[in-house]
Every structure is written in structure tokens, then in C-alpha cells.
Amino acid sequence: MKSSEMQTAANDALAKRYGQKAIPTIGGWNETIALLMAHRSIRAYRPDPLPIGTLETLAAVAQSAATSSNMQMWSMIAVTDQDTKAKIAAASQKQKHIEQCPLFLVFVADCSRNRRLGDAADTELASLDYFESFLVASIDAALAAQNAVVAAESLGLSTVYIGALRNQPLFIAELLGLPKGTLGVFGLCVGYADEHAVNEVKPRLPQEAVLFHGRYGVMQEKDLIADYDQEMGAFSKRHEMSDDTWSGRVLNRLSNPANLNGRDQLASILNAMGFKLK
């Protein structure tokens, strides 16, 4: 691709992500960056099966992500059984795409494997009872999942994360046979997008609202968010979405713990699931 063509492609992608008024100046462009910039969540899937070996490819890529101190405190459960997917969907605000996609992945913050390792060596792993270990396990799972998302999209597949998996963590644990010291932190739909699904790149906050140099700053935040609200308002109208501004969505979601759909009890639930966090 010629330099001028690359610049045009970059500007087009940046305009979709930030809007015409907030396009940042960037210093490089290639197919990998283009793929990442084009990411969008897809919530309608064809039932077409995935090519043989796709799951193993995604697992290999996920395991190639960074992992804190090589503790590898995450696991992944591949769910293809339709009845199991239906039960997960019912427990996750009835999101139909969980049932539609041919492959549903559950990413697990997993402290149990290392606990079993300690038990086998007759060694108490006291550090597993601290919040830091759970945080490491959750971050490891997220890093692995994002690697899998990028790989899936590079293969022409689509994805969407399912955070509602945490609405009923005890039910999910029982359904999937999760041992003590594990949590299904989120799910991931993987499959071919329904050709009738209408999706476009969702605008993000201007870089100036999240990228700081040397020290955190909020001097222009009010104006930056106001401009972003206009972009999100237009996006919401095109897709007939409620909460037509970003600010409105944030205020609505975070003002009432009931909007967490049971996740406001997650800290106590984690201890009941064997994390014993300190």
C-alpha cells in the first residue's frame, strides 16, 4: 500500500473511532493496527460451525499473552452444547447471541490450579488468600481473552464480551463444574456475524481525555466529554439506542447499585466461592 493510501486508510479509521473533530496524529499504520482499529462488538451470529482447529488456535494465542510472573492463573472453558448455552444466556440477561454463536468461551480467574499444586507439595500458599492474587488472575484472563479476540477477528470471525456472566457466578460455577477458587469473570461469543446485523465502529472518548503526559490532568475534561456526547448521541440515534449520550449512560448505570444486576454482592460471593480475600 502506498504512503498516501495508508494515510487515507488511517484517517478513515480514526474518524470512525473518534469522529472528524478529534482525529489524533499517529505515527504508523499497518494491517495489524487497521484490524485493531476496526474492532466492534457483534450481537447476532449465524449458526455456521467454525473450521476444525479454530478453538485450539484461539487457545494457543490466548496462552501467548503476558501473564504475571508466569503464574498462569486463568483457564478457559469452551461451550458448544446448545442446552448449556441456553442456560448461560438465561442467567446473563437473556442475551440471545450466547445461544446463536457456535462457540462460547468462558474465561476463568483460576487460583485453584496453583492451590492444588501447593496441596500436592504439602505447602500452604498463603498469598492466594489476598486480593492481589485474585486481581492477577482476573487481569491474566482479560489479557488472554483480548489476544483471542484479535486472533478471531483476523480469521474473519466476530466476537462480543459477556460481562453479565458475573450476574449469577454461583450458578455459572455449578453449571460448568468450577472448583473453589475460580470465577467465570466474563464470557466471549465467537462466530460468523449475521449478514443482517448492522454494526459500526463505536466512537471512543477523545485521546486528550484519557492520554496524559507526565501527570494526570482534567483541565479540558468537561469540554472533551461534551464533544464526545455529541458523537455518541448521533451514534445512538443511528442505532435506536437508549441513553443517547455517553454521560447519560454513565450516570444511569452507576447511580443505582441495582443496575449491577446482582454484582453488587460480588465481594461476599467471591469469599463464598473459596477466594478468602484479604
RALIN-V509218 format. One record per backbone hydrogen bond with DSSP energy under -0.5 kcal/mol. NH is the residue of the N-H (numbers start at 1). CO is the residue of the C=O. If there is no record, write none. Layout:
NH,CO + NH,CO
//
This chain:
6,2 + 7,3 + 8,4 + 9,5 + 10,6 + 11,7 + 12,8 + 13,9 + 14,10 + 15,11 + 16,12 + 17,13 + 18,14 + 19,15 + 22,19 + 23,20 + 26,24 + 34,30 + 35,31 + 36,32 + 37,33 + 38,34 + 39,36 + 42,159 + 46,192 + 54,51 + 57,53 + 58,54 + 59,55 + 60,56 + 61,57 + 62,58 + 63,59 + 64,60 + 64,61 + 65,62 + 70,67 + 71,68 + 74,72 + 75,108 + 77,106 + 78,76 + 79,77 + 79,104 + 80,78 + 85,81 + 86,82 + 87,83 + 88,84 + 89,85 + 90,86 + 91,87 + 92,89 + 94,89 + 95,89 + 95,92 + 96,94 + 98,95 + 99,95 + 99,96 + 100,96 + 101,97 + 103,190 + 104,79 + 105,103 + 105,188 + 106,77 + 107,105 + 107,186 + 108,75 + 108,106 + 109,183 + 110,73 + 110,108 + 111,109 + 111,181 + 112,181 + 115,111 + 116,112 + 117,113 + 118,114 + 119,115 + 120,116 + 121,117 + 122,119 + 123,118 + 126,124 + 128,125 + 129,126 + 130,127 + 133,130 + 134,130 + 135,131 + 136,132 + 137,133 + 138,134 + 139,135 + 140,136 + 141,137 + 142,138 + 143,139 + 144,140 + 145,141 + 146,142 + 147,143 + 148,144 + 149,145 + 150,146 + 151,147 + 152,148 + 153,149 + 154,150 + 155,151 + 155,152 + 156,153 + 157,152 + 158,191 + 160,189 + 162,187 + 163,161 + 165,162 + 166,163 + 167,164 + 168,165 + 169,166 + 172,168 + 173,169 + 174,170 + 175,171 + 176,172 + 177,173 + 177,174 + 178,173 + 181,273 + 182,179 + 182,273 + 183,109 + 185,107 + 185,183 + 186,107 + 187,162 + 188,105 + 189,160 + 190,103 + 191,158 + 194,44 + 197,194 + 199,197 + 204,17 + 209,206 + 210,206 + 210,207 + 211,207 + 212,210 + 214,212 + 215,213 + 221,218 + 224,220 + 225,221 + 226,222 + 227,223 + 228,224 + 229,225 + 230,226 + 231,227 + 232,228 + 233,229 + 234,230 + 235,231 + 236,232 + 237,233 + 238,234 + 239,235 + 240,237 + 241,236 + 249,245 + 250,246 + 251,247 + 252,248 + 253,249 + 254,250 + 255,251 + 259,256 + 260,257 + 261,258 + 263,260 + 265,262 + 266,263 + 269,265 + 270,266 + 271,267 + 272,268 + 273,269 + 274,271 + 275,270 + 278,129
//
